[in-house]
């Protein structure tokens, strides 16, 4: 719940009291808060949705497609791309995501057993005196355990106790971040039974992923992605969907690496794209001392979940899950196109940067941003070209060329370096066949 604010009037000096009033939940489960003041009623989040409602025929057609889904069948991709373009019915979104992410195949091919992992997590929590159903109180307990272990850090300790310390730090960090992840959604808000269970699910999914992939572990931003998945999928499905998104070469592979190399690389690629598409705005942003890394990072790491219109967020996610990380570039560029005129009028970074980090409602509306998104396609060859420019800037050094001319000699990158950087943009040459099928299908879906 938002805090009460007090402000002074200009003449009488008396405080004008504002009180937040809970007015229920909207159709997507977000709390509606209104602020009563002398100026009237103020909404803190957009709850007026403009997404197209599906008719019964469309719902039936999509149900039939999903029932006969085949990952290897190009026609399935073409057909579902048409539905994504015209709008996925909310009640079928989870099923569409499961098919596009290949959750069943991923789960069946992995030796990792989610339920067995949860048993181990629960044993650790019991040993620490922590309940998965009391995240708020767990933070204090975990903090005490962490401080106690930290005080013994300089004493002789076994590898096992060192591992236990790392686990406690992980548990505490995830518990803290849960409180920041969609705190006004009914599945995570307050202490109602639904919220307590929702917080426990999110806690379990994030810890399980850190165990599944200890190389990546947990990073801030993952909680938003996992929470979004849990709003549309069952707990175990959400876990495997998280694996698919964080490790799929066409999605977010490498972006949560602790080195941050790939997110910085993507920011540079986006800057080149912005310079190519909107040179005047790009120069204006640079003149104010703002780099693309400042506002692109949350776009890549939370996939636009900060947009105030949730129907738009869902449509962007449908697009991303169908087409991959290139849609993040497309959406970011589209937002800047919609904001260009007002951004060019801003001469102060204190105005420009907040506008980019908190995109205004009028730009975020489904009826505005989503049609513009489909019209503002960024082609794969553009990303390839921009990426080449970035790699040249990072890896070439001027040396004397043949015939006395000034030339360039590339600092040779290893194959692994190039593959990792390419993978940051979903451009890995060794993509699974299903992603190649999608690339071929997208152009065919344009006539839907």
N, C-alpha and C positions, 0 to 999 in steps of 0.2 A: 504494500500500500504506500502511496506517495505521502511524504511528510507534509504537515500543515505549514503554511507559509504566512508570515505576517508582514505587512507593508504599511508604511505611513502615508497618510494623505498629504497633499501638498499644502493645504491651508490650515486645517484644524489640528494637524499633528496626531490625530487619533488613529489607532491601528485598524486597518480594514482586514477583518479576519476571513481567511479562506479555509473551507472545510471540504475534505475529500469525502465523497459519498459513493459507496459501492452500489452499482445499479444492475448487477447480474453479469452473466457471461454472454458473449456473442456466439454466433453459430460455429466458430472455430475453437471455442473454449477459452478465449481471452477475456479477462475481467474488464468490465466497463466502469470506469471511474469518472465521476463528474466533480468539478470544483465549483462550489457556490461562492460567488463574490458579488460585489456591487455591479460589476460589469456584466454579470449574467452567468450562464452555465458554460463551462469549458470542457471539451473532451481531450484527454491526454493521449489517446491513440485513435487512429481511424478505424471505425467499426462499420462504415458504410461500404459494402462490397459491391463491385460492379462486374464480377466474372459472369460469363454466359451460363445460364442454366441448361442442362442437358435434357432432351426429351426422352421418353421411354424407349423409342426406337434406337437412339444412340446408345443408351445404357445396355439394351439387349444385344446390340451388335458388338459392343466392346466385351461384354461377358462371354459371348461365343468365341471371340478371338482369343481371349485369355485362357479359356477352357481347353483350347486346342493349340496352345502356344508351343512353338518349336524354335529353340535358339538358333538352329542352323538354317531356318527357312527365311530367306530374304523378304518374302511377301508379308510375314508377320511384322517385320520392322517397318516396312512401307505403310502398312495399315495402322499400326499404333502411332506412327509419326503423324498421320492425318488426325488422329484423335488428340494428340498433344497440341497440334497447331490450333485446333478448334476448341480445345478445353477438355480436360479429364474430369469426369464426374467425381466429386469428393469421396463418395462411398466406394469407388473403384481404384482410387489412387494407390493404395497400398499394394493391390494386386498387380498393377502396372509396374510399379517400382520393383517388385519381386522378380517379375519376368525380365525386365530390362537389365537388372543388376546380376541376374543369373544366380540368385541366392541358393536355390536348391542344388545346382551343380557344384557350387563352391563348398557348400556344407558337406555334400556327399563325398567330395574328393579330398577332404581334409581329415587328418587323424585327430584334430582337436575336437573334444566333446564339451560343449558349453555347460551342460548340467553338471558334469564331473568337475569342471573348473569352479563352478559356484560352490560346490561342497568344500573345496579347499579354501575358498575365500571366507566362507562362513566359519570354518574352524579357526582361521586367523583372527577374525573379528571377535569370536568368543574368547580367545586367549587374551585379547586386548581389553575385554569388557565393554565392547562396542556393539550396538545393534544397528543393522542396516535399516531398521524402521524408525530410527531416531537420529537423523543426520545432524540436526542442530546441536543436540547434546553430545554427539559423537565428536564434534570438532574440539570441544574442551578436553575430552578424555584423550584424544589423539595428540593434542598439543602437549598435555602433561607427559604422555609417554615419549613424545619426541624430545622434550626438554630433558627428561630423565636419561634417555639414551645418549643425548648430546653431551651431558655432563660426564658420561663415562667414556667418551670418545677417545680420550688420551690414555686410558688404561688399556691393558691387554684384553683383546676381545677376539672371539672366533669369527670365522667367515660367516657362520650362521647368524650371529648377532648383528653383524654388519648388514646382512641381507634383511634382517628383521627391521633395522632402522630405516632402510630404503623403502620397505613396504609401508611403514608408518607414515613417512613423509608423503608417499604416494596417496595413501588413504586420506590424509588430512588435506592435501591440495585438491583432490577431487571433491571432497566434502565442502570445502570452501567455495569452489566454483559452481557447485550445484545451486547455491543460493543466488548466484548471479544469472543463471540460465533460465530465461523466460519466467521470472518470478510472479508474473500476473496470469500465467496460464493455469487453468483449473487442475491440471495434472501435476503441478509443481508448487502451487500457491497455498501457503498456510499449513494448517495441521488437520485438515479434513482427511478422512480415510483414503480417498482417491489420491490426494496429494502426497500423503505419506507413502503409499504404494508406488506412486510415480517417481518420487525421489529415490526410493530404494531400487527401482528398476534401472534408473539412470546411473546410479552409483555402481550397481553390479555390472552393467554393460561396459562402462568405462574402465573399471578395474580388470574385467575379463580381457578387454582388448590389450591393456598394458601387459598382461601375462601372455597373451597370444603372440604379441610382437614386442618383446622387451627392448629391441633395438630402437624402436620409436617410443614405446612407453605411453606416457600421457603428456599432452601439451594443451595449453589454453586454446579454446576455439573448438576442440573436439566435443565439448559438452553441448554446444549449440547444435552441432550436426547430429549427435546421438539423440538429443532431445527431440529434434524434428523427426527423426526416424521413428522414435517411440510413439509419437503422436499419430503415426500412420500404419505402424506394423506391430506385431507381437514382440515380446522382449527378445526372444532368440532370433527372430527374423531381423530385428533391428541390429543385433550384434553382427550378423553376417552381412547385412547391408553396409554397416560401418566398415567392415573389413574390405568389402568391394570398393567403396568410395575412397578409402584412405590408401589402398594399395593397387587399385586398378590403374594401368598405364594410361588409360584414357581419362582418368579422373584426377585425384589429388595425390598420386604417388610421389613421395618425397617432400611434399610441402610442409609436413610437420616434423621434418628432420631437425634436430636441435641446432645444426649448423646454420640454419636459415638461408643457406646458399640458394635454394631453388625459389623461395619466395622473393628473394632479392632479384634473382634472374627474371622471374615473371614480371616483377615491377618494371624492370628495364625494358622488357619486350613490350609491355603495355605503353610505356613512355614513347617508344619508337612508333608504335601504332597510332598513338595520339598525335604525335608530331606529323605523321603522314596524313592522317585524316582531318585533323583540326589544328593546323600549325599556329593560328593566331591564339587560340585558347591555351595551347601547350606553352607558348612563350609567355603568356600572361601569368600562368600558374608558376612558371619558373622564376619570373621576375619578382614574384612575391615571396620567393624562398621556399615554396612548397614542392616537394618531390612526390612522384607517384607512389613511392613506398609508404608515404604518410596515410593515404586513403585507400590504396589498392589492397594492402595487407588484410584488413578485415573482410574485404569482399571475397578474397580467395579462401581465407581460413574459416569463415562462417557462412559463405555462400549466400550473402545478401539477406540473412535472416533479421537484420536490423531495420529493413524497410518497414514503414508503418502500416502498410496495407497487406494483410496476410494472404489474401487471394492472389496478389501479385507475387509474393514470395513463393507460393506453391507452384504457380505457373512457371516461374524461373527455374525452380527445382525440377519440374517435369522436363523442361528443355535441357537442363544440365544432365540429368540421368539418361536422357535419350542420346544427346550429342556430345557429351563430355566437357572437358574444361575449357574448350574454345568458347563456350557460351558465357563463361565468366568474363572473358575479354569483350564479347559482344554486348553483354548487359552493361558492363562498366562504361563502354563507349556510348551506348545508347543513353544512359543516364546523363553523361556529360553533354551529349547533343541536346537533350531536353533542357539542361541548365545553362547552356552556353551563354545566352544573352545576359542573364542575370549575373553570372560569374564574371563576365567581362566588365561589368559595371562596379565590381567590388575592388576596392583599392587597399583593403586591409585584410591581412591573413586571418585575423580574428573573426572575420565574417565568412571568408571563403572556405576555410577548412571545416568549420562546423557544418556548413551546408553540404559538403561532400560526405562527411561522416554521418550526418543525419539528413538523408534525402527528404525534401519536403513532400507533404502528402499529395499536393496537386500533381507532382511529377510521378509519384509512386502508384497512383491509382491504376488498377488493372486496365480500365478502358483507355488509359493514356500510354502507359509504359509497355504493356504486352504487345499491342499492335505495332508500336514503334520498334520493339525488339525484333519481331519477325521481318520488319522491313529493313533492319540495320544489320544484315548478316555480315559477319566477318569470315572471310574465306580462309581455308587452311593454308593456301599458298601465301596469303598475307602474313600469317603468323610465322610461316617458314622464313619468309624474307626478313621480317623484323628480328627473328631469332638469329639469323645469319649476321645481321648488322651488330647485334649485341655480342655475339661470339667473336666477331672481328675486332670490336673495340676492346674486348677483354683479353684476346689472345694474339694480337698482331703487334709487331714492333717494326718501325721503319729501319731498313738497312739499304746500303747501296745495291741497286739492281744491275742487271746486265746492260752493257752499252753505255755505262755512265749515268743511267737514269736512276732516280730515286724509286725504290721498290719496297715491297713489304715481305717480311718473312714471318710466317705464323709460328707462334709458340705452340708446339705440338701438344695437343691434349690427348690424354689416353682415351682409348675407346670407351672405357667405363665413364670417364668424365663427360664425354659427349653424349653418351646414352642417357646418363642421369639428367643432364641439362635438357635434353630433348624430351625426356619423360615428364619433365615439369610442365610441359605444354601439351602432353598427350600426343607427342610426335614420335614416339618410339617406333623404330622400323619393324620391331617384332611384336606388333599388336596381335591379340587374339583375333580369330576370324570374325567373331561377332561384332567387333568394333569396325572392321573393314566393311562388313555388310551394312552397318549403320551409315557410314560415310557415303556409300553408294546409294542408300535408300533416301537420304535426306532431300537430295535434289528432286527425286521423284515425288516426294510428299508435297512439294510446293504447289501442286495443282489441286490439292484437297479443297 
